[in-house]
């Protein structure tokens, strides 16, 4: 069975927000599958330019005139408001509409081997690792990922019945998908602007697991919160990794100079030596999950090991950006206390000198909900510099700020500084960074620009 994408007979599809990191990939997948694709976005970007280059009609700016009765389906992201002129026009013309997650669900039905990688942390990195492995094995998968991987792309379009997808839990998006293989890397409290509590998060992942196709399988880290609830009564096969009784385990771990060398053991007795050019325990767990999926797809251990040894990682995931007057600059997407701890621990394991962390909190809700956890997550940094909260989808909240978080970190006993802008933080770093320092710019917003400006 190859690709058999059926959108209810729709052949002309318009994307509102076509330049988005996921929407752009889906648009090109449909275009190359023979659909007539058009779209709009607020601003011109290299992504919208690329879509134009391949033949997709892209316009800049939302305009009701972009929607005509010739269009069969309009796709939009959850960020698009009901008053958007294109969405309003589509509904007035009775043109069917669907959110991005629904479209993904419809596309996945056309692939016999759909693999959805879920988890609070590590989705992008694990999807990237699995992409490299399956490509090395000649499976030629289609891929949709929430980050930029080899060659600066966020998607690949293959010709096989394999589709590898990063599955986001926010707004229960991954409930629209019914994969052949579902992966749950971990579960942590996050997105508390949507989920009421931890039980709700676990319940959401349990629904994701129940949506796995009959005859498929769930690859899940043993012992994570809600593990028993998630696996109870599943009709699919359950494969575990990362625990003492798991089918796949990491042993004999040695970390040095930004690399992780370890053995992966299978309950069948197979042992594979992995030389991973990425630091940190979290990368080892991501690798273990990718290895487990690859083995369940029938890929030989030596192919997996070779692909992992050549991985380049993902943009903004502990990415080495360059050197500024002798100081190394790393950029990392970490924006949750668990991720911050893991990234700084990885930095400490590879760097004996001073670690300077420039942190930009992401959303007021997350900062407020995990305030104390954030304050205690920087223990491996020597200096922590805070810049204003990146609001993302949220309105301004005057009751929480980066300066409050900075003061709390100082109370705990660490050297903490707060600035009112990225520019001010950049000027401070220009004057204070020393040779052999490691600067890590951290956050899911635009904090990475500081490192890039220093390197200019």
N, C-alpha and C positions, 0 to 999 in steps of 0.2 A: 504493500500500500504506500503510495507516495502522497504528495500534497493534494488535498481535495477541499479547498476553501470554498465554503458556501455561505453567503451572507443573505440568505432568504431571497435569492434572485437578484439582489442589487449588484449593479455593475459600475455605476458612477458614484464615487464616494468623495465627500468633501470633509476635510479635517480643519476644525477650528483650534488653532494653537499647534499647527503642523511642525513648528520648529522645536518642539519639546523633545527631551532626550529619548523618551519612549515613543511618542507620536511619530517622529520622523522615521524611525525604523519601521513601524507598522505601515506607514504610508508607502514606503519603498517596497516592502514585502508585497502589498497588494498590487502596486504598480507593475512589479516584475512578474506577478502572477496573472496579468492580463486585465486588471481592473483599470478604469479611467479614474485617475486620482487628481484632485485639486486641493487647495488649502490656503489658509491665511495665518498670519502671525503678527504680533504687535510691532516687532522690530526685525530688520534684516540682520542675519547672522551668517557665519560660514555654513551652518547647517541648512538654512533656507537657500543659500546659493548653490549648495551641492544638490539639493532636491530639484532646483530649476535646471541644473546641468544634466541631470539624468532624464529630464523630460516632463517633470511634474509642474503643473501650473500653480505657482505660488504668488499670492499678492500680499503686500504689507498693509496692515490695517484692517480692522473689522468693518465690513460694509454690507448692508442688506442686499445690495445689488450683486454681491458675489454668489448669492443663492438664487437659483432658477428652478423651475419645475422639471428641468432635465436631470437634476441630481436625484439619485435613488436613496441615498443614505447620508446623514451628517453625523460625524463623530466629534466629540468634544471631551475635554478633560474636566475633572471635578472642580477645577479652579474657575471654569467659565460660569458666569452668573446668568440667571434666567433672562435678564434684560439685554444680554449681548445681541446686537442687531442681527447677526447671522443666525443665531439660534432662534430668535424670535421669528424671523422670516421663515425659517424651515418649518417651524410649528404652525405658522399661519397658512403655509402651503400644504400642510399635512404630510410633509416629508418625514419618514422615519428617522429618529435620532437615537444614538446610544453613547454612553460614556466609554472612555478608552478601555476600561476593564472588561466591559461587555464585549467589545470588539475582539479583544485578546482571547476571550473565552471562545468566541465563534471561530477564530483562526485556529486555535489549538485543536479543535475538533477535527481539523483536516490533517493532523499529524498523528501517525500511529504511535510514535515514541516521544511524547511531550514530557519534558522534565522541568518541574517548577521548584526553584530553590527558595525556601522561606526561612525566616528566623529574624529575631530582633537585630542581630548584628552579623556582619560577614556575608550577606547575600551577594553583594556585587563581587567581592573577591572570590568567593567560591564559584559563582557562575563563570567568572573569567578563567579560573583554573580548569573547570570542567570543559569550557570551550576549547582551551589549548589541548587538552587530552583527547577529546573527540576529533578535533581536526587532525591531530597527529596520527590517530588511528584510521583516518580516511573516511569517517562517517559523514563528513560534509553537512554539519547541522546548520539550521537557521537559528540565530541567536538574537535575543532582545535583552539588553542589560542596562542597568541604571548608572553606568559609569563608562569612561573611555578606556579602551584596552588597546592592544597592539595596533599601531598605525593610526591611532587617534579616532577609532570608530566606536560607536555604541551598539552596533548590530552587524550581523552577517546574514546573508541570504544564501542558504544552501539549496541543494536540489534533492535532498534525501527526506525520508519521513521522520527525521529527528529535529525537535525544536527544544532549545534550552532557554529557559526564561527565569529572570529574577522575579520572585513573587512577593509583592509588598502587602503587608497586613493592614496598612492604614486604611480606614473606612471600609474594612473587610473586602478590599479589592480582590484578594485571591479566592474569595468564595465563588467568583464567576468561572473558575477554571477547574477542569477535570483532567489532571495529568495522568500519564502512565506511571511516572515516578514522582512522588512528592518528597521533598527534603525539608526537615526541620532542624536547623543548626543549633538553635538555642531559643529561650524565651525569657524576656526581661520586661520589667515595667517600662513602658514608653507610650507615646501618643495618648497621654492622659487627657488631652482635649477631646478625644473621641471615645476612649474606653473608660468605663466607670471605675473599674478596679482590676486587679490582677486576675481575678476569676474570669472576668469578661475577656481578657486577653487570651487566657488558656482555652476558654470556650471557643474563641475564634479560630485558634490553631486546630482545635479538635474538629471543627467543621471542615476546615481545609483538608485534614487527613481523611475524613469520611467521604470527601468528594473524589478521592483517587479512584480511578477506573477499576472495575472488577478484573482480577488477574494482574493488577499492577502491584506496586510496592511503595512502602513508606520507609525512607532512610532517615533515622532520627538519633540524635545524641542521647545516649542512655542517662537517665537520672535527672533530666532537666525538669524545671517546675511543670507540674501537670502531666508528667510522662505517663503515669498509669491511666489517667482519665483519657488521654489522647489515644492510646493504643487499644483500650478496652473495646472489644466488639468489632474491631475493624475486619472487613472482609478481604482486604489486601494483605500481601506479605509484609512483615515488619522486619527491617534490617537495622541493627544498632551499631553505633560506633562511639568511641571515646570513653567507655566505662570498663570496669574491671572484668565484666562478663560479656562484653560486646563482641560481636563478630569481627569488627575491625578495631585495632588498637595501635597506638603509637608507643614505641619502646626505645630505650637507649638514646635519649635525646641529648644532643650536643649543640649548643648555640654559640656562635662567635662570628665577629666581623660581618654582621648583617645577614648571616646565613643560618639555616636550621638543618641539621643532619640527624636523621632518625630512621628507625625501622618501623614498617607497618606490618603487623601480623594479622593473619586471617585464621579463623577457626579451623580452616582446612589444613593448616600447617604451613601455608605459604608465607614467606618472609621477604619483604622488599625493602632495600635500602634507598632512602630518599635524600637527595641533596637539594634543598630548597633555597633559592637565593632571596629569601625574605625572612625577616626576624620576627620573633614574638610567638608566644604560646598560642595566641588566637589564630595565627596563620597556620600553625601545625594542625589545629582542630579543623580549620577550613579545608586544609589539604586532605585530612583524613576523610571528611565527608565526600569530597570530590573523588577520591580514590575508591570509596565504597560504591558510589554510583557507577563509576567507570567499570569496576569489576562486575557489578551486576548487569551491565550492558555487554559483558563478554570481552572487554578489552584486556589484553595480556599485561601482566605487571611490568615487564621491561619497557613497553611502550609508554605506560603511565609514568614510570620513573624518569624516562628520558624527557618527556614533555614537561614534567614538573621542574626538572633541572634547568630548563630553558625559559621558564616563565618570566615575564617582564613586570608582572603585577598590574595594578590598575591606577590610572591617574587619580591623584588626591588620596591614595591609600598608602601612607608612609612612603610618599614619592620623594626621591632625592632630586631637588631642583637645581642645586649648584653650590658654589662657594663664594662667600662674600668676605673679602679681606681675611681669609683663613678660617672663617666660620662656615660650617656646613649648614645648609638650609634644607629642611624636610617639610613637606606639606602633608597634612592628614585631615580626613573628613570627619574625624571623631567629634560627636556632638552630644553624646550621652555619657554619664559618669563611668559606666562600665567600659566604654570604648576609650575614654580618656586614660583610665588606669592602664588598660592593655597597651595602648600606643606609647605611653610614657615608660612603661616597663620595658617595652621593646627597645626604646631609645636608650634607656639606662643599660641594657644588656649589651649594647653595641658601642656605647660612648662613655669613656671614663671621665671626661671633663665636665664642664658646666653645661647644663641643659636649660635653655631659655624657652619658655612656652608662651606664645602669643595666642590667646584664646578669645574667640568670638561666640558667645552663647547663641543658640538657635531657638527662637520663639520664646515669648514671655511665659507661656504655659509651662513649657518644659523646665525653664529656669526656676520658676516658682515651685513647681511640683517636686523637683529634685534638688532644691537649694542646698541642703546639708550634704547630700551625696556629692554634688559638684564641689563643694568647699573642701571635701576630704579626698578628692580624686587626683590631686596634683602633687602627691608626696614625692614622686620621682623627679620633679622639676626643681631647679635651684632658684629661678626667678619666674614669676607668672605675671604676664601683662594682659590686662583685660581691655577690650574695646566694646562699644555699645552692642546690645542685643540685636541680632539680625531677625527682624520681625517675620519674614517669610509671608505666610498666609494670614497673619494675625494683626488686628488693630493695635495701636499703641496702648500700653498698660503702664501708667505712671507709678504703680505700686511695687514694681520690681525693676532692678537695673543691674548692670555689670558692676557699677561702683559699690553697690551693696555686697555683691558676691566677693569683690576684691577685699573689702573691709573684713568680711568673715574669714577669708583665707589668711589675712594678716593676723587676726585674732588667734587662729590656730597655731601660728608661729612661723609662717612662711613669708618670704619676701614677695610682696604683691603690690602691683601698681595698676592704676586705672587711667585710661585716656578717653577723651570724648570723641576721637575720630581715628580712623586708620592712618591718616596722615601724621597725626601727632605721635602715634606709636612707631611709625616708620622713622621719624626724625630721632626719637629716643634710641632706637636700635642702631641707627647709623653712627651715633656717638658712643654707644656703650658696648656693642658686640666686640668680643675679643677673639684673637686667633685661637683656634681649637674649641671654641664654643660650638654647640649645636643648637640652632634655632629651629623650633618646630611651630609652624603656623597651623592652627587647629580650629576646625569648625566647619559647618555645612554651608556657610554663606560665602562672602567674597573676601574673607581674610587672607586667602592665598595671594591676593594682589600685592600685599606688603612684601612678601618674599620675592615676587617677580620684579617689583620696583627696585628693590635692593640690588638684584642681579643685573638690572639694566645699567 
